[in-house]
Amino acid sequence: MRADPWLGRRVLLTGHTGFKGTWLTHVLARKGAQVAGLSLDPPTDPSLFELAGRKGLAGDRRLDVRDLAGVTAALEADAPEVVLHLAAQPLVRHSYREPALTFATNVMGTLNVLEAVMSAPSVRAVLVVTTDKVYENDGQGRPFAEGDALGGHDPYSASKAAAELVTQSYRASFLAERGVLVASARAGNVIGGGDFARDRLLPDLIRAFESGEVTRIRNPKATRPFQHVLDPIFAYVTLAERLLAGDGSAAQAFNFGPAPSDVLEVHQVADRAVATWGAGARWTSDPGPHPAEAPALALDPTKAAATLGVRPIFGSLEAVERTVAFHRALREGASAEVLMESEISEADRRIASRNG
């Protein structure tokens, strides 16, 4: 049997204490990677990072990516082969409350990571994770492709679009000539077990279900490319593998999301969550006023499928069911780590079955 290409790889993962960072750490640990984490403390209480332990972590640095000297020192000390940059201020509504922090973290934080890579001879590949919201959105619902114009009305979207421009600039101006391959990943709305963030649809719904309250949903007719957390996580791993293998065709931006035919309206997610939870769970609409958000968003994942062979593992409605079931199991005393291992094993099984 061929050894896993991640076996023994030295990885620096920023944002490792977050929801996606915890899942990515566990996936890489199963593959035998040596993951050093660089992040602030977990952003929520409870947090998946604390519930699931620190499996596979070779290092756990608590550091703000706005600290260039600290990030540079971490790369020098850890000598990673690949940097996976997930650290961010990830919430749209929070970006309205703290726009300066959002821009500083998402733009200058990304710049600092790339600047630190410039003086880290061990690094061969960098993956910068942004968002589906980097596109200039006219609200018409047309799936965005990677060549579409970048932009953003709210501070979060604008900051992530700017992070994409920073990434493009460093790739073209500095890192390509040093032999460092750089890609960016634009994932759809990620859902899954262990997300406890505020102002996100499913975590808000699940908290309300647990307390017997009724969630008020601000834009039930809005459409979003909801996907299970392991879909982008496995996509990031695949893309980073290609970069580490020296595949220049992977050194670009990629969309990762469900097929446009599987994009859901918010009320469909809420309805499926209610049906899965049962026991009197309900939601209602909230007419606002609310900060502006695009009414429609969809991604075109064609390039990722054609170039990387990446396709969705779980359907969008199944992702909702799995998320709710994960949290019900947690509430009933199940181990977060065991639940994660079960989900990852199922994703592995489906990928192996699809690949023959």
N, C-alpha and C positions, 0 to 999 in steps of 0.2 A: 504493500500500500504506500502511495506517495505521501511523504511528510507534508503536513500543513505548512503553507508558505509563511504563516505567522509564527511558527514555532521558534521561540528564542528572540523574536524581533523586539527591539527597544522602541517603545512608543511613548510619546508625550501627548497626553490628552488634556486639553484645557476644558474646564467646565465639567470635570468628572463627578462632582457631587450633585449635579442636576439630574433631572428625570432621564433625559436621553443619555447623558454621560454615564449614569449608572448602568443602564442597559448595555451600552457599548462596551464598558469595562468588562461586564460578565461575558459578552460574546467573545471578546478578544482573549479573555482568560481561558475559556474553553479551548481556544486555538493554540494556547501555549505562549502567547505574547507576554512580554515584560512591560507592563503599563505603569508609567509614572504619571500621576495626576497633578494638575495645577488648577486651583479653583478657590473661590471664596467658600465659606461654610455653606452647607446645604440651604437652599433658598426657602424651604418650607419646613413646617413642623406639624405633623410628622413628615419625614422624607424617605423616599425609597432608598437613598444611600445609607441612611442609618438603619432602616429596617432590614436591608438585605446584606449588611456587612460590607467589607472591603475586599471581596474576593478577587484575587489576582493582582492586587495593587502592589507594585514594586516600590512605590513612593506616593506620599499624600501631602503635597505642599499646599498650604493655604496662602494664596497670593492673588492680588488684583491684577488683571491684565493691563490696567492703566499704568502699572509700575514697570517701565521699560527696563530699568536696571535689574529689577527682580526677575523679570521674564528672561532676560539675557543670561543672568547667572544660573537660572534653572536649566536652560538648554545646555549651557557649558557643563554643568554638573551631571546631568542625566544622559547626555550624549545620545539623543534618540536618532533613529534612522528615519522615522516618519513623525510628523506633527499633525494631530487631528485637532482642529480649533473649533470648539463648540461653545466656549464661554461667551455669554451675551446677557444683555437685558432683553428678555424674550417676549414681553407682554405689551400688546398694543395700548391698552388703557393705562397701564403704568407709564408708558412713554408720554402721555399727555400730562401726567402729574410731575414727571421728572425728565423733561426733554434733554437738558444738558447732560445729565448722567447717562441717558440712553445713547446720545451721540458719542460721548467720551468713551463709553464701554464698547459700543459696537463698531465705531469707526477707528478711534485711536487704539483701542485694544487690539483690533485686527492688525493695524499698522505696526504696533509694538511686537506682536508675534512674528510678523514677516521681517521686521528689522532685526530681531534677535536671531532669526534663521540665517541672516546674512553673515553673522559671525560664528556660526555653528557648523563646522566642517563635517560633522557626522550626519547631518540631515540630507536625505536624498529625495524626500517627497513631503508635500504639504497639502492637506485638505482643509479648506475653509468652508464651514457650514453656515449658510445664510437662511433663506426662507423663500416660500412661494410669493411673498408679498413684495418682492423687489421690483416688480414690473409696474410701468405706468398704466394704471388701471382705469379704463373708461366705463367700467361697470356693465359692459355688453355681454360678458360671459364667454367670449371667445377664448379657447385654451391658449395660454401663452407659451411660445417657444423660446428657446434660449437666445435667439437673435433679436427678440423684441426689445423695445426701448425700456430702460430702467427708470424708475421714479418712485414716488411715494408721497401721499398726502399727509399721513400721520407721521410723527417723529420716528416710531419704530421702523416703519417701512422705508422711510427716507434714509435712516441710518444704515439699514441693511443694504439698500441699493448703493450707498456710498462705500460700504465695505466691499461690495463686489468690484467697484471701480478701483479701490486701493489694491485689491488682489490682482486685478488685470494689470495694473501699472507695475507692481513689483515683479510679477511673472515676466512681463515683456522687457522691463528696463534693467532688471538686476539678476533675477534668479535663474532664468533660462540659460544665460551664458555661464552660470556656475554649475550647470547640470542638475539643478533642483527642479523637479517637475511639480507644478502647482495646479490644483483643480479647485473648483467651488461646487457646492451641492445645494440645490434649491428644493427643499422638501415641502410637501403639502402640510395640511393641518394634522399634526401627529397626536394620536390618542393611544392610550394603553394603560395597563395596570401600573399603579405607583405614581401617577401624576396627581399632586395635591395642590397645584397652583390655584390662586384666586383669579377670577375673571376669565376662566376657561370653561367651555360649555360642559363637558362631561364631569370634570371635578366638581363644578358647582352643582350639577344635577345630583351626583352621588352624595355629596354632603347633605343636600336637602332630603334625599331619600332616607338617609340614615337618621336624620333628626325628625322626620315626619313633616317637614315643611314643604311648601310649594315653591319651586324655582320660577323666577320671572325671567323670561328670555327676551332679549332686546330686538333681535332680528330673525324671527323664525323662518322667513322666506329667503334669507340669504343662502347662497350656495358656496360650498367650500370643498376642497379636495381632501376629505378626511381619509387617514390611512393608519393602520396599526403601526406602533412604534418600531416593530422589528422589520417592517418593510424598508424604511430609510436606513436603519442601522445596518442591515445586511447589504444595502446598496452602498453605504459609505465604505464598508469593508471591501467590497468588490472593487470599487473605484480606487481605493488606496492600494490594493494589491497590484492593480495595473500600473499605477504610478511607480511603485517600488520595483516592478519588473522592467521599468524603463520605457514603457509604452507612451510615446509622445502624443498619440491620439487621445489619450485620457486627460491630458493637461489642458482642460477647458471647463466651462460651466455645464452642469447637467441638472435637468429637472427630474425629481423623483416623486411620483405621486400615482394615484389610481388612474385608470383609463377615464377619459372624459365621460363615458357612458356610466361610470360608477360614482360620479360626483353627486353629493347629497345636499338637499336643503337642510337647514338647521333643524326644522321641525321633524324631519325624518329621523335624525339622530336622536332627538329627544323622545320621540314616540317609541323607537326601538329600545332605548334605555329604560323607559317606563315599563314596556312589556317584559323586558328581561328581568328587571328588579321585582315587579309585581308588588304585592302587599300595600296597595293604596298609593303608590308613587304617582305624582302628578306634576304638571308644569302649566304655566300660563304665560301669556305674552305681556311684555312691558313696553308701553308706547313711548317711554322716554320722558324728556329728551336725553340723547346719548351723543358722545363724540362720534364724528363721522367715520364710517367704515364702508368699504366697497360692498355693494350688494351682491356681486357675483365674482367668483374667482375659480379658475380651473387651469391646470397645467397640461401641456402636451409632453408626455413622457417618451415620445417616439425615439429620440436620439439615444436615450439611456438603454432602451431595448435593443436598438440596432448596433450600438457601439460597445456596450458593456454586457449585453445579454440580461439586463435587469428587468424583471417583471414583477408585478404585485404577488405577494405570497398569500395574503388574506384579503377577501372582499371587504368593502367599507362597512356594510351592515354587520358582517361577522366580527369586524374589529370592534364595533360598538358592543356587541354581545360579550366578547372576550374581556373587554375593559370592565364592564359591569360585573361579570362573573369573578374576575380577579379581586375586585374590591369587596364583593360579598364574602369571598373566601377569606380575605384578610380579616374582615369583621368577625368571622366565625372562628378565628384563631389560627388560620393556616400560616405557614412560614412564607414570607415574601421571597426568600431565596429559592425555596422549593417551587413556588408558583412560577418564578422567572425561568428556572431550569426546564420546567414542563413546556412553557411557551417556546423557548429557544429550541428545544428538542423537536417540537412539532414543526417549527419553521425549517429546521434542518431536514426533517423527514420529507416535507413537501418539496423542497428544492432538489433533494436527491432523487425523488420520484419523477419530478419534471425533467431532470437532466438524464434520466434513463439509467 
